[in-house]
Amino acid sequence: MDKIKDTRSFMRITHRYLGYFLAGIMAVYSLSGILLVYRDTDFLKNEKKYEKNIAANLSEKELKKELKMKGLEVEKTEGSVLYFKQGTYDSATGKAKYTKKELPFVLDKMVSLHKSQSKDAISPLSVFFGVSLFFFVISSFWMFNPKTKAFKRGIKFTIAGLIISLILLFI
């Protein structure tokens, strides 16, 4: 019985203080997650103009990669100048003039949290955050005595959340 009480106490205390510690991180992740929902729109984005000298004679695919523009499609070509919705590229000189819609610097950095890869400096924070959230999932089951009505109701809500998430994933 003491071991169960010790585990419950440990989980509750760790859950509490880890929760306070992660409150700021969760605020940033939640806001950036909301922004990512609207990444296919121009919500909060500003138009920025660029003039760049890049390699000459790039193909459309290479140009798209070089300018980091997913939706780039060449609409017409006049001489050595390729015209696309966002600008132009002179394949003879390598001069590109284009516009991009981008989030303000701070918001862009926040969104990059969700896109981190193992090679990024921010990746340990992402892993720590993910592991901490998983701990929250597990430790939440020690918040109430399993014999209480609140615990039994909590289990039903957990199952409902799991089922809804799985349904939405596969729709």
KEGU-958548 format. One line per field, with one value per residue (C-alpha): residue in one letter; x, y, z. Coordinates in Angstrom, 3 decimals. Layout:
REM residues N
aa <- [a, ...] .
x <- [X, ...] .
y <- [Y, ...] .
z <- [Z, ...] .
END
This chain:
REM residues 171
aa <- [m, d, k, i, k, d, t, r, s, f, m, r, i, t, h, r, y, l, g, y, f, l, a, g, i, m, a, v, y, s, l, s, g, i, l, l, v, y, r, d, t, d, f, l, k, n, e, k, k, y, e, k, n, i, a, a, n, l, s, e, k, e, l, k, k, e, l, k, m, k, g, l, e, v, e, k, t, e, g, s, v, l, y, f, k, q, g, t, y, d, s, a, t, g, k, a, k, y, t, k, k, e, l, p, f, v, l, d, k, m, v, s, l, h, k, s, q, s, k, d, a, i, s, p, l, s, v, f, f, g, v, s, l, f, f, f, v, i, s, s, f, w, m, f, n, p, k, t, k, a, f, k, r, g, i, k, f, t, i, a, g, l, i, i, s, l, i, l, l, f, i] .
x <- [0.000, 2.846, 4.477, 1.232, 0.950, 4.606, 4.092, 0.927, 2.672, 5.712, 3.525, 1.372, 4.328, 6.335, 3.232, 2.619, 6.117, 6.855, 3.549, 4.605, 8.008, 6.489, 3.737, 5.787, 6.911, 3.335, 2.109, 4.632, 3.955, 0.189, 0.282, 2.660, 0.496, -2.525, -0.514, 0.448, -3.216, -3.360, -0.020, -1.854, -3.331, -1.777, -2.939, -0.504, 1.951, 3.703, 4.895, 8.671, 10.509, 13.745, 16.415, 18.935, 21.720, 21.606, 23.017, 22.173, 20.251, 18.299, 15.350, 11.936, 12.451, 15.915, 14.578, 11.769, 14.308, 16.788, 14.142, 12.399, 9.013, 6.714, 4.052, 6.383, 5.209, 6.669, 3.763, 5.672, 9.160, 10.352, 13.902, 15.903, 13.398, 11.046, 7.886, 6.127, 3.328, 5.698, 8.328, 10.902, 14.142, 16.646, 18.219, 21.063, 22.270, 20.840, 19.068, 15.821, 13.289, 10.381, 8.052, 7.255, 4.631, 6.241, 5.325, 6.973, 10.357, 9.174, 6.163, 8.317, 10.743, 7.841, 6.515, 9.982, 9.602, 7.140, 9.369, 12.618, 14.736, 17.323, 20.127, 18.616, 19.869, 16.280, 15.652, 16.536, 13.818, 11.302, 12.207, 12.106, 8.719, 7.338, 8.599, 7.199, 3.787, 3.822, 4.691, 1.679, -0.518, 0.750, 0.969, -2.558, -3.856, -2.309, -4.151, -7.240, -7.869, -8.928, -12.012, -13.442, -16.141, -13.811, -11.215, -13.775, -15.244, -11.715, -11.049, -14.192, -13.041, -9.585, -11.073, -13.349, -10.373, -8.340, -11.175, -11.924, -8.210, -7.934, -11.107, -9.866, -6.445, -7.981, -10.658] .
y <- [0.000, 2.395, 1.738, 2.693, 5.845, 6.700, 6.228, 8.332, 11.052, 11.022, 11.199, 14.018, 16.133, 15.555, 16.221, 19.482, 20.952, 19.673, 21.268, 24.609, 24.292, 23.442, 26.088, 28.562, 25.937, 24.690, 28.228, 28.658, 25.204, 25.667, 29.071, 27.826, 24.751, 26.972, 29.005, 25.811, 24.999, 28.140, 27.657, 27.178, 30.687, 34.143, 34.568, 36.955, 36.775, 39.782, 40.065, 40.377, 41.212, 39.473, 39.984, 37.192, 36.034, 32.261, 29.707, 30.218, 27.773, 26.126, 23.902, 24.685, 21.972, 23.295, 26.855, 25.773, 24.104, 27.007, 29.629, 27.293, 27.888, 24.865, 26.211, 27.683, 27.067, 28.763, 30.434, 31.679, 32.169, 35.156, 34.753, 33.699, 35.112, 32.691, 34.230, 32.680, 33.958, 35.257, 36.805, 36.250, 34.377, 35.200, 31.848, 33.533, 35.682, 33.767, 36.887, 36.124, 38.738, 37.427, 37.970, 35.615, 35.763, 34.998, 35.084, 37.776, 36.655, 35.686, 33.731, 32.002, 30.899, 29.611, 27.566, 26.086, 24.274, 21.917, 21.355, 20.549, 17.640, 15.642, 17.777, 21.055, 22.701, 22.890, 19.127, 18.263, 20.676, 19.009, 15.545, 16.738, 18.330, 15.192, 12.921, 15.337, 15.340, 11.555, 11.619, 13.908, 11.325, 8.547, 10.532, 11.923, 8.472, 8.928, 12.191, 10.421, 7.227, 4.551, 3.752, 7.282, 8.432, 11.142, 8.541, 6.273, 9.237, 10.328, 6.894, 7.267, 10.698, 9.288, 6.495, 8.993, 11.263, 8.341, 7.110, 10.596, 11.171, 7.841, 8.492, 11.955, 10.537, 8.033, 10.229] .
z <- [0.000, 0.849, -2.516, -4.319, -2.213, -2.909, -6.670, -6.609, -4.619, -6.934, -10.056, -8.678, -7.535, -10.712, -12.845, -10.972, -11.184, -14.666, -15.684, -14.282, -15.941, -19.312, -19.225, -21.280, -23.769, -24.144, -24.799, -27.631, -29.104, -28.945, -30.650, -33.330, -33.834, -34.408, -36.932, -38.768, -39.315, -41.470, -43.262, -46.571, -46.274, -46.044, -42.438, -40.660, -43.571, -45.058, -48.633, -49.003, -52.225, -53.131, -55.774, -55.903, -58.155, -58.407, -60.826, -64.500, -66.692, -63.877, -64.745, -63.269, -60.652, -59.727, -59.571, -57.256, -54.960, -55.090, -54.245, -51.761, -53.352, -53.373, -55.731, -58.337, -61.891, -64.939, -66.758, -69.793, -71.182, -73.217, -74.428, -71.402, -68.861, -67.113, -65.662, -62.704, -60.504, -57.815, -60.094, -62.811, -63.396, -66.124, -66.974, -68.899, -65.968, -63.001, -61.699, -59.879, -58.777, -56.759, -53.827, -50.997, -48.283, -44.951, -41.295, -39.173, -37.780, -34.276, -35.557, -38.173, -35.448, -33.347, -36.261, -36.821, -33.470, -35.139, -38.132, -36.329, -37.491, -35.564, -37.048, -35.743, -32.544, -31.269, -31.644, -27.992, -26.847, -29.169, -27.870, -24.242, -24.854, -26.522, -23.733, -21.128, -22.793, -22.824, -19.108, -18.597, -20.302, -18.034, -14.794, -15.191, -14.247, -10.796, -10.118, -8.755, -6.859, -9.377, -7.250, -7.551, -9.931, -11.298, -12.305, -14.001, -15.869, -16.824, -18.359, -20.498, -21.691, -22.446, -24.561, -26.347, -27.101, -28.413, -30.641, -32.036, -32.760, -34.598, -36.604, -37.646, -38.586, -40.971, -42.573] .
END
